[in-house]
Amino acid sequence: MARGSKGHGRRSEYVGDGLSPLQREALKLDPVPVSKPWGGKKLLPYLLPGAESVLPLGELWLVSTVGDHSRHSRINSGVHDGLLLSDLIKASPEKILGPSWGGEAAESEFPLLFKFLDANTELSVQVHPDDAFSKYRGLGSTGKEESWIILDANPEAFVRVGFSANWDMKKLSEAAAKGECVEEALNKVPVKRGDILHIPPRTVHSIGAGIVLAEIQQPSDVTFRIHDGNNVGLDGNPRELHLEMALQLDPPEQDSTDVIPVNPESQGGWQLRIAASPYQVFELKGPWEGQLDIPEDRSSILCILSGSAESHGERLYEGSVRLLLPGEGEFHLKSASESWAILCIPS
């Protein structure tokens, strides 16, 4: 995925010259805070100084053109400073989406949504549609396939993914409608920092309390809530369930998800961790230096999950995200010994 040799945040600072003619253009985007009833305070350090924060803070949308314009990424660098990413795509689709995505038929939508999530309390039991169902129901052009990278987790933290034995959507929906306990309905999967999970659409799931994760997904915010326990919305009232819609989604053939083991630092270099139909996710742990082998015909998302790195005179810290635009230029990266980074590329 990336070529180079093994070598030697929350903010970024320039330590050298600016853009070179041979350098791949990279956009810096402002994080968008999203309040959620299950959120907490762990994402506050990633907000820009002076940025509005809404507690409880459940999500930071880091690369987004999804939903209302208030949740669209705003460019915070270069000649497009202050412009919404969606507006730039609309004005010049090939610049952001590349020739394989751009053109007259291109929408002002980036093909991925990337965000951080803080589950201070347990989320609802829920399911997301696939592409076919979303199009059929007029819910959007894509469903929601997603993957989680666990950034932090309490010692006993877990997620629930897929139906356990003797459970199905009909039984779960009936129990939820009656307000019965559904803890045994889903497979309980312990998680820890560094774990990666892939959640195909139509897979029933829930994120447990005490977990902070990075999520890469298709550009959809459609969720069918099946069971919400004792949770209430930000207005203090019970949230709506979507049992009729959930019942229309058959689970995928493999209705379970195994944790992708932690990538040992001793392997070195970039490793392909997820190869899903909408995207690929590569992971880097430890020191590395080289040119990223990123496609020329589409954008890629680079995120420093931990530690620091340097690129073309710019220092990148934990939480730094760059949208690497299409083109023939190179993007050089030098990561520190404690670095942890991911690269997400639309398929």
MITORMI-406668 format. One record per atom (N, C-alpha, C): x, y, z; residue in three letters. Coordinates in steps of 0.1 Angstrom, whole numbers, padded with zeros to 4 digits, always signed. Each point is the difference from the previous one (the first is absolute). Layout:
BEGIN
XYZala/...
This chain:
BEGIN
+0008-0012+0000met/-0008+0012+0000met/+0009+0012+0000met/+0009+0001+0009ala/+0009+0012+0001ala/+0014-0005-0002ala/+0008+0008-0007arg/+0014-0003-0002arg/+0009+0009+0009arg/+0011-0006+0004gly/+0009+0008+0009gly/+0008-0009+0008gly/+0007+0005+0009ser/+0009-0008+0009ser/-0003+0004+0014ser/+0003-0010+0009lys/-0002+0002+0014lys/+0010+0010+0005lys/-0004+0010+0006gly/+0009+0011+0005gly/-0005+0005+0014gly/+0007+0010+0001his/-0003+0005+0013his/-0016+0004+0001his/-0140+0073+0037gly/-0003+0005+0012gly/-0012+0010-0001gly/+0008+0001+0006arg/-0012+0009+0002arg/+0002+0013-0007arg/+0011+0003-0006arg/+0003+0012-0006arg/+0010-0002-0011arg/+0003+0010-0008ser/+0011-0001-0009ser/+0008+0013+0000ser/+0012+0000-0004glu/+0008+0012-0001glu/+0010-0001-0012glu/+0003+0011-0006tyr/+0009-0001-0011tyr/+0014+0002+0005tyr/+0009-0009-0006val/+0014+0000+0005val/+0009+0002-0012val/-0005+0003-0012gly/+0008+0002-0012gly/-0007+0007-0011gly/+0004-0003-0012asp/-0005+0007-0012asp/-0014-0005-0003asp/-0007+0008-0008gly/-0014-0004-0004gly/-0001-0010-0011gly/-0011+0001-0008leu/-0003-0010-0010leu/+0011+0000-0011leu/+0004-0012-0004ser/+0010-0002-0011ser/-0008-0003-0012ser/+0005+0003-0012pro/-0007-0004-0012pro/-0002-0015-0002pro/+0009-0008+0007leu/-0001-0014-0001leu/-0008-0006+0012leu/-0005+0008+0009gln/-0007-0004+0011gln/-0015-0002-0002gln/-0006-0011+0004arg/-0014-0003-0001arg/-0007+0010+0009arg/-0011+0007-0006glu/-0008+0009+0008glu/-0007-0007+0011glu/+0000+0006+0012ala/-0007-0006+0011ala/-0008+0011+0007ala/-0013-0003+0003leu/-0009+0010+0006leu/-0001-0003+0015leu/+0002+0011+0008lys/-0003-0001+0014lys/-0014+0004+0003lys/-0008-0008+0008leu/-0014+0002+0002leu/-0003+0003+0014leu/-0009+0009+0003asp/-0005+0002+0014asp/-0008-0012+0005asp/+0002-0005+0012pro/-0009-0010+0005pro/-0014+0006+0003pro/-0010-0008-0002val/-0014+0004+0003val/-0005-0007+0012val/-0003+0007+0012pro/-0005-0007+0011pro/-0015-0003-0001pro/-0003-0013+0004val/-0014-0004+0000val/-0004-0005+0013val/-0010+0006+0006ser/-0005-0004+0014ser/-0008-0012-0001ser/+0002-0009+0009lys/-0008-0013+0001lys/-0003-0002+0015lys/-0012-0006+0003pro/-0003-0003+0014pro/+0009-0009+0007pro/+0007-0009-0008trp/+0009-0010+0006trp/+0014+0005+0000trp/+0003+0012-0004gly/+0013+0006-0002gly/+0006+0004+0014gly/+0012+0005-0001gly/+0007+0004+0012gly/+0009+0012-0002gly/+0013+0000+0005lys/+0009+0011-0001lys/+0013-0004-0006lys/+0002-0013-0004lys/+0013-0004-0004lys/+0005+0005-0013lys/-0010+0005-0008leu/+0004+0006-0013leu/+0003+0015+0000leu/-0002+0006+0011leu/+0002+0015+0001leu/+0014+0004-0004leu/+0011-0008+0004pro/+0013+0005-0003pro/+0003+0001-0015pro/-0008-0007-0008tyr/+0002+0000-0015tyr/-0006+0012-0007tyr/-0008+0008+0008leu/-0007+0012-0006leu/+0010+0011-0002leu/-0002+0008-0010leu/+0009+0012-0002leu/-0002+0010+0011leu/+0010+0008+0003pro/-0002+0011+0010pro/-0011+0009-0004pro/-0009+0003+0010gly/-0011+0009-0003gly/-0012-0007-0007gly/+0001-0013-0004ala/-0011-0006-0007ala/-0011-0003+0010ala/-0012+0001-0005glu/-0012-0002+0009glu/-0001-0015+0003glu/-0002-0003+0013ser/-0001-0014+0004ser/-0014-0002+0006ser/-0006-0011-0003val/-0013-0003+0005val/+0000-0013+0008val/-0002+0001+0013leu/+0000-0012+0009leu/-0014-0005+0002leu/-0001-0013+0000pro/+0010-0010-0001pro/+0005-0002-0014pro/+0013+0000-0002leu/+0006-0001-0013leu/+0002-0014-0004leu/-0008-0005-0010gly/+0000-0014-0004gly/+0009-0003-0012gly/+0001+0010-0009glu/+0007-0003-0013glu/+0007+0012-0004glu/+0012-0002-0007leu/+0006+0011-0008leu/+0001-0005-0014leu/-0007+0007-0009trp/+0000-0003-0014trp/+0012+0007-0006trp/+0010-0008-0005leu/+0013+0005-0004leu/+0001+0002-0015leu/-0007-0009-0008val/-0001+0002-0014val/-0015-0003-0004val/-0007+0010-0003ser/-0015-0002-0002ser/-0006+0009-0010ser/-0009-0005-0008thr/-0009+0007-0008thr/-0014-0005+0002thr/-0003-0006+0011val/-0012-0007+0003val/-0010+0009+0008val/-0013-0001-0004gly/-0010+0007+0007gly/-0001+0015-0002gly/-0004+0007+0011asp/-0001+0014-0001asp/+0014+0007-0001asp/+0000+0011-0007his/+0013+0007-0002his/+0007+0003+0013his/-0007+0001+0011ser/+0007+0003+0013ser/+0009-0012+0004ser/-0002-0012-0006arg/+0009-0011+0002arg/+0010-0003-0011arg/+0001+0009-0009his/+0009-0002-0011his/+0014+0006+0004his/+0011-0007-0004ser/+0013+0005+0003ser/+0003+0013-0007ser/+0007+0009+0008arg/+0004+0013-0006arg/+0015+0000-0001arg/+0005+0004-0011ile/+0014+0000-0003ile/+0007+0011+0008ile/+0012-0004+0006asn/+0007+0009+0008asn/+0014+0002-0004asn/+0002+0001-0013ser/+0014+0001-0005ser/-0001+0004-0015ser/+0011+0007-0005gly/+0002+0002-0014gly/-0010+0010-0006gly/+0000+0000-0013val/-0008+0010-0007val/-0015-0003+0002val/-0004-0011+0005his/-0014-0003+0002his/-0005+0001+0014his/+0009+0007+0008asp/-0003+0002+0014asp/-0014+0006+0003asp/-0008-0006+0009gly/-0013+0005+0003gly/-0011-0006-0008gly/+0003-0007-0011leu/-0010-0006-0009leu/-0004-0014+0005leu/-0013-0003-0001leu/-0005-0013+0003leu/+0005-0010-0010leu/+0004-0012+0005leu/+0005-0010-0009leu/-0011-0004-0011leu/-0012+0000+0004ser/-0011-0003-0009ser/-0001+0011-0011ser/+0002+0012+0003asp/-0001+0011-0010asp/+0012-0001-0009asp/+0012-0004+0005leu/+0011-0002-0010leu/-0002-0012-0009leu/-0006-0010+0005ile/-0003-0012-0008ile/-0010+0004-0011ile/-0010+0008+0004lys/-0010+0004-0010lys/+0006+0009-0011lys/+0009+0009+0004ala/+0006+0009-0009ala/+0010-0007-0009ala/+0008-0009+0006ser/+0011-0007-0007ser/+0001-0015+0004ser/-0010-0008-0005pro/+0000-0014+0005pro/+0013-0008-0002pro/+0006+0002-0012glu/+0011-0008-0003glu/+0012+0004+0009glu/+0000+0012+0005lys/+0011+0004+0009lys/+0001-0008+0013lys/-0012-0004+0005ile/-0001-0007+0013ile/-0003-0015-0003ile/-0009-0003-0009leu/-0004-0014-0002leu/+0008-0007-0011leu/+0007+0008-0008gly/+0008-0006-0010gly/-0008-0004-0013gly/+0007-0004-0010pro/-0007-0003-0013pro/-0010-0012+0001pro/+0003-0009+0010ser/-0008-0012+0001ser/-0013+0003+0007ser/+0000+0011+0008trp/-0012+0004+0007trp/-0007+0012-0005trp/+0008+0009-0006gly/-0005+0013-0004gly/-0007+0000-0013gly/-0003+0012-0005gly/-0007+0001-0013gly/-0014+0006+0002gly/-0007+0001-0010glu/-0013+0006+0000glu/-0010-0007+0010glu/+0002-0013+0001ala/-0010-0007+0009ala/+0004+0000+0015ala/+0011+0006+0003ala/+0005+0000+0014ala/-0009+0008+0009ala/-0003-0005+0011glu/-0007+0007+0010glu/+0010+0007+0009glu/-0004+0009+0009ser/+0009+0008+0008ser/+0002-0008+0013ser/+0003-0013-0001glu/+0001-0009+0011glu/+0014-0008-0001glu/+0007+0000+0011phe/+0012-0008+0000phe/-0004-0014+0003phe/+0007-0010-0006pro/-0005-0014+0001pro/+0002-0007+0014pro/+0006+0007+0009leu/+0002-0005+0014leu/-0003+0010+0010leu/-0004-0005+0012leu/-0001+0009+0012leu/+0010-0006+0011leu/+0008+0009+0005phe/+0010-0004+0010phe/-0002+0008+0013phe/-0001-0007+0011lys/-0003+0007+0013lys/+0006-0007+0012lys/+0001+0007+0011phe/+0003-0006+0013phe/-0013-0001+0008phe/-0001-0010+0009leu/-0012-0002+0007leu/+0004-0003+0015leu/-0007+0006+0009asp/+0002-0002+0015asp/-0012-0005+0006asp/+0000-0013+0003ala/-0012-0007+0006ala/+0002+0000+0015ala/-0005+0011+0006asn/+0001+0001+0015asn/-0010-0010+0006asn/-0011-0002-0006thr/-0010-0010+0004thr/-0003-0009-0012thr/-0007-0011+0002glu/-0003-0009-0010glu/-0009+0006-0011glu/+0003-0003-0012leu/-0009+0005-0011leu/-0012-0010-0002leu/-0009+0004-0008ser/-0012-0008-0003ser/+0004-0012-0008ser/-0008-0011+0001val/+0001-0011-0010val/-0006+0005-0013val/+0007-0001-0011gln/-0003+0006-0012gln/+0004-0008-0012gln/-0004+0004-0012val/+0004-0006-0012val/+0000+0011-0011val/+0008-0002-0010his/+0001+0010-0012his/-0004-0008-0013his/-0006+0007-0009pro/-0003-0006-0013pro/+0012-0001-0009pro/-0002-0009-0010asp/+0010-0001-0011asp/-0004+0010-0011asp/+0008+0000-0011asp/-0002+0009-0011asp/-0013-0002-0006asp/-0004-0013-0003ala/-0012-0003-0007ala/-0012+0005+0008ala/-0001-0003+0013phe/-0011+0004+0008phe/-0001+0016+0000phe/+0011+0006+0002ser/+0000+0015+0001ser/-0005+0006-0013ser/+0004-0005-0011lys/-0005+0005-0013lys/-0014-0003-0002lys/-0005-0012+0003tyr/-0014-0004-0001tyr/-0009+0009+0008tyr/+0005+0003+0012arg/-0009+0008+0010arg/+0002+0015-0002arg/+0009+0004-0009gly/+0003+0014-0002gly/+0007+0006+0012gly/+0008-0007+0007leu/+0008+0004+0012leu/+0013+0006-0004leu/+0004-0001-0012gly/+0013+0005-0004gly/+0006-0010-0011gly/+0012+0004-0005ser/+0006-0007-0011ser/+0008-0012+0006ser/+0003+0000+0013thr/+0008-0012+0006thr/-0007-0004+0013thr/+0004-0012+0004gly/-0003-0005+0013gly/+0011+0005+0009gly/+0002-0008+0011lys/+0010+0003+0010lys/+0008-0012+0004lys/+0011-0002-0007glu/+0010-0010+0004glu/+0010+0008+0008glu/+0005-0006+0011glu/+0009+0007+0009glu/+0010-0008+0006glu/+0011+0006+0005ser/+0011-0007+0007ser/+0004+0008+0012ser/+0004-0007+0010trp/+0004+0007+0013trp/+0014-0003+0003trp/+0008+0010+0004ile/+0013-0001+0005ile/+0000+0005+0015ile/+0002-0009+0009ile/-0002+0003+0014ile/+0012+0008+0005ile/-0002+0012+0004leu/+0010+0009+0005leu/+0002+0000+0015leu/-0010-0003+0007asp/+0001-0001+0015asp/-0012-0009+0005asp/+0002-0007+0010ala/-0011-0009+0005ala/+0002-0003+0015ala/-0010+0001+0008asn/+0001-0004+0014asn/+0003-0015+0000asn/+0006-0005+0012pro/+0004-0014+0001pro/-0011-0010-0004pro/-0012+0003+0003glu/-0011-0010-0002glu/-0009+0004-0012glu/+0006+0009-0009ala/-0008+0005-0011ala/-0004-0011-0010ala/-0011+0001-0007phe/-0004-0009-0010phe/-0010+0007-0010phe/-0001-0007-0011val/-0010+0004-0010val/-0009-0013-0002val/-0012+0002-0006arg/-0009-0011-0003arg/-0002+0000-0015arg/+0003-0012-0006val/-0001+0000-0015val/-0006-0013-0004val/-0010+0000-0008gly/-0007-0012-0006gly/-0008-0007+0010gly/-0010-0008-0005phe/-0009-0007+0009phe/+0007-0012+0007phe/-0003-0002+0012ser/+0004-0012+0007ser/-0010-0012-0003ser/+0003-0012+0005ala/-0008-0011-0004ala/-0014+0002+0004ala/-0009-0005-0008asn/-0015+0001+0002asn/-0006+0013+0000asn/+0007+0010-0005trp/-0005+0014-0002trp/+0000+0004-0014trp/-0010+0008-0004asp/+0000+0006-0013asp/-0007+0013+0001asp/-0002+0007-0011met/-0005+0013+0000met/-0015+0001+0005met/-0008-0010-0004lys/-0013-0001+0005lys/-0001-0001+0015lys/+0007-0010+0005lys/+0000-0002+0015lys/+0005+0013+0007lys/+0011+0006-0005leu/+0006+0012+0006leu/-0010+0011+0000leu/-0007+0002-0012ser/-0010+0011-0001ser/-0011-0002+0009ser/-0005-0012+0002glu/-0011-0003+0009glu/+0004+0003+0014glu/+0012-0004+0004ala/+0005+0003+0014ala/+0001+0015+0002ala/+0005+0007-0010ala/+0002+0014+0001ala/-0013+0007+0002ala/-0010-0004-0008ala/-0013+0006+0001ala/-0007-0002+0013ala/+0004-0010+0007lys/-0006-0003+0013lys/+0008+0006+0011lys/+0012+0006-0003gly/+0009+0006+0010gly/+0007-0011+0008gly/+0002-0012-0006glu/+0007-0010+0007glu/+0015+0001-0002glu/+0008-0006+0009cys/+0014+0000-0001cys/+0005-0008-0012cys/+0009+0006-0007val/+0005-0007-0012val/+0016-0002+0000val/+0005+0000+0012glu/+0015-0001+0002glu/+0005-0013-0007glu/-0008-0011+0000glu/+0005-0013-0005glu/-0002-0001-0015glu/-0006+0010-0006ala/-0004-0001-0014ala/+0012+0000-0010ala/+0010+0008+0004leu/+0012+0002-0008leu/+0012-0006+0006leu/+0010-0003-0009asn/+0013-0005+0004asn/+0008+0011+0007asn/+0005-0003+0012lys/+0008+0009+0007lys/+0015-0002-0003lys/+0006+0011-0004val/+0014+0000-0005val/+0008+0009+0008val/+0009-0005+0009pro/+0009+0009+0007pro/+0010+0007-0009pro/+0003+0013+0003val/+0009+0007-0009val/+0010+0008+0009val/+0011+0003-0007lys/+0011+0008+0007lys/+0006+0009-0010lys/+0009+0009+0004arg/+0006+0010-0008arg/+0008-0008-0011arg/-0002+0005-0013gly/+0007-0006-0011gly/-0008-0010-0008gly/-0011-0005+0006asp/-0009-0010-0007asp/-0007+0007-0012asp/-0003-0007-0010ile/-0007+0005-0012ile/-0011-0010-0003ile/-0012+0006-0002leu/-0012-0008-0004leu/-0006+0005-0012leu/-0005-0009-0009his/-0007+0004-0012his/-0015-0004+0002his/-0009+0010-0002ile/-0014-0002+0001ile/-0007+0001-0013ile/-0003-0011-0007pro/-0008+0001-0012pro/-0014+0006+0002pro/-0006+0006-0010pro/-0014+0004+0001pro/-0009-0012+0003pro/-0011+0003+0006arg/-0010-0010+0004arg/+0005-0008+0012arg/+0011+0004+0007thr/+0005-0007+0011thr/-0005+0007+0013thr/-0008-0007+0008val/-0005+0007+0012val/+0012+0001+0010val/+0001+0012+0007his/+0012+0002+0008his/-0003+0011+0011his/+0009+0001+0009ser/-0001+0010+0011ser/+0014+0002+0005ser/+0004+0013+0003ile/+0013+0003+0006ile/-0002+0002+0015ile/+0008-0007+0008gly/-0001+0001+0014gly/+0006+0013+0006gly/-0002+0002+0013ala/+0005+0011+0007ala/+0015+0000+0001ala/+0006+0012+0001gly/+0015+0000+0003gly/+0009-0002-0012gly/-0005+0003-0012ile/+0008-0002-0012ile/+0001+0013-0008ile/+0012+0002-0005val/+0003+0011-0009val/+0005-0007-0013val/-0006+0004-0011leu/+0004-0007-0013leu/+0001+0010-0011leu/+0007-0004-0011ala/+0000+0007-0013ala/-0009-0009-0009ala/-0009+0007-0008glu/-0009-0008-0008glu/+0002+0005-0015glu/+0002-0009-0009ile/-0001+0003-0014ile/-0012-0007-0005ile/-0008+0007-0009gln/-0012-0005-0004gln/-0004+0006-0014gln/-0011-0006-0005gln/-0006+0006-0012gln/-0007+0013+0004gln/-0002+0009-0009pro/-0006+0013+0003pro/-0015+0000+0003pro/-0004-0007+0011ser/-0014-0001+0003ser/-0001+0002+0015ser/-0011+0006+0005asp/-0003+0001+0014asp/-0013-0006+0003asp/-0004-0010-0008val/-0013-0007+0003val/+0002-0012+0010val/-0007+0001+0011thr/+0001-0010+0010thr/-0014-0004+0004thr/-0003-0013+0001phe/-0012-0005+0005phe/+0002-0005+0014phe/-0006+0007+0009arg/+0002-0003+0014arg/-0010-0011+0004arg/+0005-0011+0007ile/-0009-0011+0003ile/-0003-0001+0015ile/+0010+0003+0008his/-0002+0000+0015his/+0009+0011+0006his/-0005+0008+0009asp/+0007+0011+0005asp/+0001+0000+0015asp/-0003-0012+0006gly/+0001-0001+0015gly/-0007+0011+0007gly/+0007+0006+0010asn/-0005+0011+0008asn/+0005+0014-0005asn/+0006+0000-0012asn/+0005+0012-0006asn/-0011+0010-0004asn/+0003+0012+0001val/-0009+0011-0005val/+0008+0009-0009val/-0007+0008-0008gly/+0007+0009-0009gly/+0005+0012+0007gly/+0006+0009-0008leu/+0005+0013+0006leu/-0012+0008+0006leu/-0012-0002-0005asp/-0011+0008+0005asp/-0006-0007+0013asp/+0006-0011+0004gly/-0005-0007+0012gly/-0012-0010-0002gly/-0004-0001-0013asn/-0011-0009-0003asn/+0006-0013-0006asn/-0008-0011+0001pro/+0005-0013-0007pro/+0001+0003-0015pro/+0010-0007-0006arg/+0002+0001-0014arg/-0008-0010-0008arg/-0003+0004-0012glu/-0008-0008-0009glu/+0007-0013-0003glu/-0008-0011-0001leu/+0005-0013-0005leu/-0005-0002-0014leu/+0007-0008-0008his/-0003-0002-0014his/-0001-0014-0003his/-0009-0007+0007leu/-0001-0014+0000leu/-0005-0005-0014leu/-0010+0007-0006glu/-0005-0005-0013glu/+0011+0001-0011glu/+0008+0010+0000met/+0011+0001-0010met/+0010-0011+0003met/+0004-0002+0013ala/+0010-0010+0003ala/-0005-0014-0004ala/-0013-0003+0002leu/-0005-0013-0004leu/+0002-0003-0015leu/+0001+0010-0008gln/+0002-0002-0014gln/+0014-0003-0005gln/+0009+0000+0010leu/+0014-0002-0003leu/+0004-0014+0004leu/+0003-0009-0009asp/+0005-0013+0003asp/+0015+0001+0004asp/+0005-0007+0010pro/+0014+0001+0004pro/+0009-0006-0011pro/+0012+0005-0001pro/+0009-0006-0010pro/+0003-0014+0002pro/+0005-0007-0010glu/+0003-0015+0001glu/+0008-0003+0012glu/+0011+0008+0002gln/+0008-0002+0012gln/-0004+0010+0010gln/-0009-0003+0009asp/-0006+0009+0009asp/+0008+0001+0013asp/+0013+0002-0001ser/+0009+0002+0012ser/+0012+0007-0005ser/+0007+0006+0009thr/+0012+0007-0003thr/+0011-0004+0010thr/+0012-0004-0006asp/+0011-0003+0009asp/+0009+0012+0001asp/+0006+0002+0011val/+0009+0011+0002val/+0013-0003-0008val/+0004+0010-0008ile/+0012-0002-0008ile/+0012+0003+0011ile/+0009-0010+0001pro/+0010+0001+0011pro/+0008+0012-0001pro/+0005+0005+0012val/+0009+0011+0000val/+0012-0002-0009val/+0004+0010-0007asn/+0011-0002-0009asn/+0013+0002+0008asn/+0008-0010+0001pro/+0013+0001+0008pro/+0009+0011-0006pro/+0006+0008+0008glu/+0008+0010-0004glu/+0013-0005-0007glu/+0003-0013+0003ser/+0013-0006-0005ser/-0002-0002-0015ser/-0012+0000-0006gln/-0001-0002-0014gln/+0005+0011-0008gln/-0001+0012+0004gly/+0005+0012-0006gly/-0007+0003-0013gly/-0001+0013-0004gly/-0006+0004-0013gly/-0015-0001+0000gly/-0006+0004-0011trp/-0014+0000-0002trp/-0006-0013-0002trp/-0011-0003+0006gln/-0006-0013-0001gln/-0015+0002-0005gln/-0005-0008-0009leu/-0014+0000-0004leu/-0008-0007+0011leu/-0009+0007+0006arg/-0008-0005+0011arg/-0014-0003-0004arg/-0006+0008-0009ile/-0014-0003-0004ile/+0000+0003-0015ile/-0007-0010-0007ala/-0002+0001-0014ala/-0015-0002-0003ala/-0008+0011+0003ala/-0014-0001-0002ala/-0004+0005-0014ala/-0012-0002-0004ser/-0004+0005-0014ser/+0001+0015-0001ser/-0004+0008+0010pro/+0000+0014-0001pro/+0014+0007+0002pro/+0009-0007+0007tyr/+0013+0006+0004tyr/+0010-0010+0005tyr/+0012+0004+0000gln/+0011-0007+0006gln/+0006+0008+0012gln/+0005-0007+0010val/+0006+0006+0011val/+0014-0006+0003val/+0010+0009-0001phe/+0014-0004+0003phe/+0004+0005+0014phe/+0009-0007+0007glu/+0004+0004+0013glu/+0015+0001+0001glu/+0005+0009+0007leu/+0014+0002+0003leu/+0003+0001+0015leu/+0009-0008+0005lys/+0004+0002+0014lys/+0015+0001+0000lys/+0005+0010+0008gly/+0014+0001+0001gly/+0007+0009-0010gly/+0013+0000+0000pro/+0008+0009-0009pro/+0000-0005-0015pro/-0002+0010-0009trp/+0000-0003-0014trp/+0003+0013-0007trp/+0006-0001-0012glu/+0002+0011-0008glu/+0000-0003-0015glu/-0008+0007-0007gly/-0001-0002-0015gly/-0011+0007-0006gly/-0002-0002-0013gln/-0011+0006-0007gln/-0013-0010+0001gln/-0011+0006+0003leu/-0012-0008+0001leu/-0004-0004-0015leu/-0003-0013-0001asp/-0004-0005-0013asp/-0015+0001-0001asp/-0005+0012-0002ile/-0014+0003-0001ile/-0004+0001-0014ile/-0013-0003-0003pro/-0005+0001-0014pro/+0000+0014-0005pro/+0002+0001-0013glu/+0000+0014-0007glu/-0014+0004-0004glu/-0009-0010+0000asp/-0013+0004-0006asp/-0011+0002+0010asp/+0003+0001+0013arg/-0010+0002+0011arg/+0007+0005+0012arg/-0007+0006+0009ser/+0005+0005+0013ser/+0002-0011+0010ser/+0009+0002+0010ser/+0002-0009+0011ser/+0000+0008+0013ser/-0004-0007+0011ile/+0000+0006+0013ile/+0011-0005+0008ile/+0009+0009+0005leu/+0011-0004+0009leu/-0004+0006+0014leu/+0001-0009+0010cys/-0002+0004+0014cys/+0011-0005+0009cys/+0005+0009+0009ile/+0010-0004+0010ile/-0009-0003+0012ile/+0000-0013+0004leu/-0008-0004+0011leu/+0007+0002+0014leu/+0013-0001-0001ser/+0008+0002+0012ser/+0014+0003-0004ser/+0007+0007+0009gly/+0014+0004-0002gly/+0001+0012-0010gly/+0010+0000-0008ser/+0002+0012-0009ser/+0007-0005-0013ser/+0000+0009-0010ala/+0006-0003-0013ala/+0004+0014-0006ala/+0007-0001-0010glu/+0004+0013-0008glu/-0002-0003-0015glu/-0005+0010-0006ser/-0003-0001-0015ser/+0003+0014-0006ser/+0010+0000-0009his/+0003+0012-0008his/+0001+0012+0009his/+0007-0001+0011gly/+0002+0012+0009gly/-0011+0003+0009gly/-0011-0009+0000glu/-0011+0002+0010glu/+0000-0011+0010glu/-0001+0004+0013arg/-0001-0010+0010arg/-0014-0004+0003arg/-0003-0013+0000leu/-0013-0005+0002leu/+0000-0007+0014leu/-0011+0003+0007tyr/-0001-0006+0014tyr/-0013-0009+0001tyr/-0002-0006+0011glu/-0011-0008+0003glu/-0013+0007-0004glu/-0008-0006-0008gly/-0013+0006-0005gly/+0001+0008-0013gly/+0012+0002-0005ser/+0002+0007-0012ser/-0006-0008-0012ser/-0007+0006-0008val/-0006-0006-0012val/+0003+0008-0012val/+0004-0007-0011arg/+0002+0007-0013arg/-0007-0007-0011arg/-0007+0007-0008leu/-0006-0005-0012leu/+0009+0001-0012leu/+0006-0011-0004leu/+0010+0001-0011leu/-0007-0001-0013leu/+0002+0010-0008leu/-0008+0002-0013leu/+0006-0008-0011leu/-0008-0003-0010pro/+0005-0007-0012pro/+0011+0008-0007pro/+0009-0007-0007gly/+0010+0007-0008gly/+0013-0009+0000gly/+0010+0005-0007glu/+0012-0007-0002glu/+0011+0003+0010glu/-0003+0010+0009gly/+0010+0004+0010gly/+0002-0011+0010gly/+0011+0002+0008glu/+0003-0010+0010glu/-0003+0006+0014glu/-0002-0009+0009phe/-0003+0004+0014phe/+0010-0008+0009phe/+0009+0007+0005his/+0011-0006+0008his/-0004+0001+0015his/+0002-0011+0007leu/-0003-0001+0014leu/+0011-0007+0008leu/+0003+0006+0011lys/+0010-0005+0009lys/-0006-0001+0014lys/-0003-0013+0005ser/-0007-0002+0012ser/+0010-0002+0012ser/-0003+0003+0012ala/+0008-0002+0011ala/-0002-0014+0006ala/+0009-0003+0009ser/+0000-0014+0005ser/-0013-0004+0007ser/-0007+0010+0006glu/-0013-0003+0007glu/-0012+0002-0009glu/+0002+0002-0013ser/-0011+0004-0009ser/-0010-0012-0002ser/-0012+0004-0002trp/-0011-0009-0005trp/-0009+0008-0010trp/-0001-0005-0012ala/-0007+0008-0010ala/-0008-0010-0009ala/-0010+0005-0006ile/-0008-0007-0010ile/-0001+0008-0013ile/-0002-0007-0011leu/-0003+0006-0013leu/-0012-0007-0005leu/-0010+0008-0003cys/-0013-0005-0006cys/-0002+0004-0014cys/-0002-0010-0009ile/-0001+0003-0014ile/-0013-0006-0006ile/-0008+0009-0006pro/-0012-0005-0007pro/+0003-0011-0010pro/-0008-0010-0001ser/+0002-0011-0010ser/-0006+0004-0013ser/
